[in-house]
Amino acid sequence: MTTIKPAKDLPLLLAFEGDVLEVFRLSSSERVHASLIDNLELKTDKKGKHTLDINKVSGYTTQGIAVDEEAVSKVTQLIAEVHKAKAEVRFD
């Protein structure tokens, strides 16, 4: 299992185990299977601030999850893990 706190001042965790990505917030959480994720995108604006967008096949997007510079490499690794799991999903 990979668990990341993407921003030290943000009460949010990202977790990925096997084929499910979870976003934990103080008041809610979100679970999405890798096969239902269209794309994960780590963006960097002109000021150097990083954010993560989770685009789902339904068209719904979780946008603008703040990512501190110190967490960029871990989030990049998580994105690679999710893409790998998505590619390996097989339905019977």
One Martini backbone bead per residue (centre of mass of N, CA, C, O) as a GRO file, in nm:
protein
   92
    1MET     BB    1   0.097   0.036   0.021
    2THR     BB    2   0.018   0.371  -0.063
    3THR     BB    3   0.097   0.667   0.136
    4ILE     BB    4  -0.002   1.020   0.112
    5LYS     BB    5   0.104   1.355   0.196
    6PRO     BB    6   0.092   1.616  -0.024
    7ALA     BB    7   0.029   1.830   0.219
    8LYS     BB    8   0.106   1.955   0.525
    9ASP     BB    9  -0.159   2.173   0.534
   10LEU     BB   10  -0.339   1.924   0.442
   11PRO     BB   11  -0.635   1.732   0.520
   12LEU     BB   12  -0.481   1.485   0.331
   13LEU     BB   13  -0.503   1.159   0.168
   14LEU     BB   14  -0.324   0.913  -0.019
   15ALA     BB   15  -0.431   0.587  -0.151
   16PHE     BB   16  -0.274   0.270  -0.268
   17GLU     BB   17  -0.426  -0.060  -0.345
   18GLY     BB   18  -0.372  -0.231  -0.627
   19ASP     BB   19  -0.693  -0.085  -0.750
   20VAL     BB   20  -0.728   0.151  -0.522
   21LEU     BB   21  -0.820   0.485  -0.487
   22GLU     BB   22  -0.769   0.714  -0.213
   23VAL     BB   23  -0.949   0.993  -0.055
   24PHE     BB   24  -0.869   1.167   0.243
   25ARG     BB   25  -1.075   1.347   0.456
   26LEU     BB   26  -1.218   1.477   0.726
   27SER     BB   27  -1.538   1.454   0.596
   28SER     BB   28  -1.419   1.259   0.363
   29SER     BB   29  -1.434   1.009   0.099
   30GLU     BB   30  -1.260   0.836  -0.179
   31ARG     BB   31  -1.332   0.575  -0.422
   32VAL     BB   32  -1.129   0.429  -0.696
   33HIS     BB   33  -1.097   0.249  -0.959
   34ALA     BB   34  -0.862   0.225  -1.198
   35SER     BB   35  -1.071   0.170  -1.439
   36LEU     BB   36  -1.221   0.467  -1.357
   37ILE     BB   37  -0.961   0.606  -1.460
   38ASP     BB   38  -0.849   0.819  -1.697
   39ASN     BB   39  -0.668   1.039  -1.522
   40LEU     BB   40  -0.356   1.158  -1.398
   41GLU     BB   41  -0.261   1.501  -1.297
   42LEU     BB   42   0.037   1.684  -1.277
   43LYS     BB   43   0.056   2.021  -1.196
   44THR     BB   44   0.223   2.333  -1.305
   45ASP     BB   45   0.257   2.646  -1.246
   46LYS     BB   46   0.410   2.954  -1.288
   47LYS     BB   47   0.482   2.943  -0.959
   48GLY     BB   48   0.527   2.618  -0.886
   49LYS     BB   49   0.256   2.492  -0.833
   50HIS     BB   50   0.106   2.191  -0.722
   51THR     BB   51  -0.134   1.963  -0.882
   52LEU     BB   52  -0.405   1.725  -0.856
   53ASP     BB   53  -0.578   1.531  -1.099
   54ILE     BB   54  -0.889   1.335  -1.111
   55ASN     BB   55  -0.992   1.151  -1.387
   56LYS     BB   56  -1.295   1.024  -1.483
   57VAL     BB   57  -1.498   0.841  -1.695
   58SER     BB   58  -1.760   1.016  -1.611
   59GLY     BB   59  -1.620   1.329  -1.592
   60TYR     BB   60  -1.528   1.340  -1.319
   61THR     BB   61  -1.339   1.576  -1.105
   62THR     BB   62  -1.053   1.594  -0.907
   63GLN     BB   63  -0.937   1.911  -0.814
   64GLY     BB   64  -0.657   2.065  -0.676
   65ILE     BB   65  -0.445   1.898  -0.530
   66ALA     BB   66  -0.217   1.969  -0.320
   67VAL     BB   67   0.151   1.980  -0.387
   68ASP     BB   68   0.437   1.944  -0.258
   69GLU     BB   69   0.757   1.934  -0.350
   70GLU     BB   70   0.830   1.686  -0.157
   71ALA     BB   71   0.581   1.503  -0.306
   72VAL     BB   72   0.618   1.466  -0.614
   73SER     BB   73   0.761   1.187  -0.637
   74LYS     BB   74   0.535   1.024  -0.493
   75VAL     BB   75   0.304   1.104  -0.686
   76THR     BB   76   0.438   0.998  -0.941
   77GLN     BB   77   0.445   0.706  -0.844
   78LEU     BB   78   0.141   0.672  -0.801
   79ILE     BB   79   0.061   0.722  -1.093
   80ALA     BB   80   0.215   0.478  -1.206
   81GLU     BB   81   0.061   0.262  -1.043
   82VAL     BB   82  -0.219   0.323  -1.157
   83HIS     BB   83  -0.153   0.280  -1.458
   84LYS     BB   84  -0.064  -0.012  -1.426
   85ALA     BB   85  -0.327  -0.124  -1.307
   86LYS     BB   86  -0.506  -0.041  -1.541
   87ALA     BB   87  -0.354  -0.218  -1.760
   88GLU     BB   88  -0.412  -0.499  -1.580
   89VAL     BB   89  -0.703  -0.508  -1.614
   90ARG     BB   90  -0.937  -0.783  -1.577
   91PHE     BB   91  -1.226  -0.921  -1.714
   92ASP     BB   92  -1.450  -1.202  -1.701
   0.00000   0.00000   0.00000
